């Protein structure tokens, strides 16, 4: 696939690295020559220096025969104009644009073929808000990802002393909780992947990935750790787009406070939020956190645009007694430093944006992708099409499908029915199949399995 990526920032660079190793023809466009040189030193890609919204630059980048344009610069206007140019001049089949401003997001009617022809709009703020909301709904979870319109959830939990499954073989789960449909798809122990089977025993501090129906998430979590009390009191540090969106999402079900430094922004938030208390101040000030009873707060979310401010305020809040700290960090180097420290959950907007993008890039009818373990692993939702002759999966038992070693078919959603996959389960046409792949290098093999042969047409 020939793909043009506009923007060599962290999202563009990470996306280029993800795709360059998968037999794609990648060209990255950016104004910053230093960023482009750094990318070329690491990856086998082409680079063009210039403004990606200019027709001549897009033409030089290969716009005439590109299969896809992904515009992820830091400027919404550049991304939107580039998609317009690609559509009008080059008839690019797929145009993906990152649009962050709420002013645009609130007006979806402007995004169509006769106005701004963006096929897929990516909003990091929207994805981060959904992610944090799911984490707040399931106290103790490290990650919560949805498949099949929410019917299935992939949850990551760190195993703790007190969980009934600790020290037991996984097969014990069927005897202990026979009514729960679940599948443990992966275990990471000391950073190393373990392919689990019925005899695998869960140990304390294992990072356990399990897939189950939404209604069974809490029951399954209770097998791996003591359940935490539900969250009620939330403090959000930073009243930007993400902070505002999160407060709007939570304020009718939780007690929410926002701490924001800018007076004008505080006024805006107080006028546009219904039940959220807006405080003007610095979230890294010990006196302010003490005044707001941080020790009795359930969740502290650091959501400013400044990584250093987020880290410092989070560490202070944790030291002062908040139950759980969730922190946005953009710099990958910082993520590695704080991952095992005082911050409970680190959130990377870049990784969420890339997960959303991958669902439109993967071959075969892949409708959902979650990038895991810093991109080393993926969980995919693919729709099976065709029949026994034209498909490599339809009409076959799971045990007879030629999956790579690192891939596991974990579940199937057939209309409204959730099926935890076993070796004897038969794949039918139009099934939504959930696959966990612990080694990203084997993703192309999985994609090929879900591509329909010519006999289907």
Secondary structure, DSSP 8 states (H G I E B T S, - for coil): -EEEEE--SHHHHHHHHHHHTTT-EEEEEES-HHHHHHHHHHSS-EEEES-TTSHHHHHHTTGGG-SEEEE--S-HHHHHHHHHHHHHHH--SEEEEE---HHHHT-GGG-STTS---SEEE-HHHHHHHHHHHHHHSTTEEEEEEETTTTEEEEEEE--TT-TTBTSBTTHHHHH-TT--EEEEEEEETTEEE---TT-BB-TT-EEEEEEEGGGHHHHHHHHS-------EEEEE--SHHHHHHHHHHTTTSEEEEEES-HHHHHHHHHH-SS-EEEES-TT-HHHHHHTTGGG-SEEEE-SS-HHHHHHHHHHHHHTT-SEEEEE---HHHHHHHTTTT-SEEE-HHHHHHHHHHHHHSSSSEEEEEEEGGGTEEEEEEE--S-TTT-SSTTSBGGGS---TTEEEEEEEETTEEEE--TT-B--TT-EEEEEES-GGGHHHHHHHTS--GGG-
